[in-house]
Amino acid sequence: MSLPELPSTTTARLTVRSVTDTDLPALMAVNGDDETTRFLPYAAWRDLDDAQAWLARMRALEAAGATRQLVMARRQDDQAIGTVLLFKHDAASARLDLGYVLGRAHWRQGLAREALMAVIEQVFGPMGQRRIEAEVNPDNTASNALLQRLGFTLEGRLRQRYTGKEQIYDIHLWGLLASDLRPPSGP
């Protein structure tokens, strides 16, 4: 079973929606910054050809059914300032992975938290998933702290999990269950 499309959702400051071709110039500012992509598994984009190749990969993954690529866009002008990726959907286990990136100009304003909370509500609500996982480099203190604030539980450290950007690195595995967000029943 394919991962369903997420309807656009709005928060106080953002719209989280499917990515479009017209988002690529704005996403160049996000993914073209070496500091922003420091902990991501891919090199920073250098030109619009890199952006178009990325979008083609995302479209192919979406067509295969286990991925949804979203953007975080400012409500005031619909400019993309980051992305949210839902991927590795396992329908039988009602779980998926979460990835995200936010442009450096927008760090430390609560925008990633705002967007991810909206996505989490969609994933556990209308999409009916049971579990979300996220893998984060242990050195990415901001991302690890964000997941903790969102209610994720650090479930372990996977040593030498990946090779990327000419290095081998560990990851922290974070998990969030739908039941983690529900208030306990009873008195």
LINWO-V581161 format. One line per field, one symbol per residue. ss: DSSP state (A for helix, B for strand, O for the rest). psi: psi as a letter, one per 20 degrees, with the letter a starting at -180 (. if undefined). burial: 1 if it has 9 or more other C-alpha atoms within 8 Angstrom, else 0. A space follows every 50 residues. Layout:
BEGIN
ss=???
psi=???
burial=???
END
This chain:
BEGIN
ss=OOOOOOOOBBOOOBBBBBOOAAAAAAAAAAAOOOOOOOOOOOOOOOOAAA AAAAAAAAAAAAAAOOOBBBBBBBOOOOOBBBBBBBBBBBOOOOBBBBBB BBOAAAOOOOAAAAAAAAAAAAAAOOOOOOBBBBBBOOOOAAAAAAAAAO OOBBBBBBBBBBBBOOBBBBBBBBBBBAAAAOOOOOO
psi=pqpqqpqqqqahiqpprqqrhiigghihhfijohghjgjqiqqqqhrhhg ghgghggggggghiijqpprqpqphhjkppirqppprlpnghilqrqpqq qpqhijqkjjggggghgggghgghdhhkqhqpqpppphimhghghghghi jqpoirpoplgqpqlkqpqrqppqqpqhihiqqqra.
burial=00100100011011111100001101111111110110000001100101 11001001001100111111111110001111111110111001111110 11100110001011111110011100101111111111010001011100 1111000101101100011111111111000000000
END
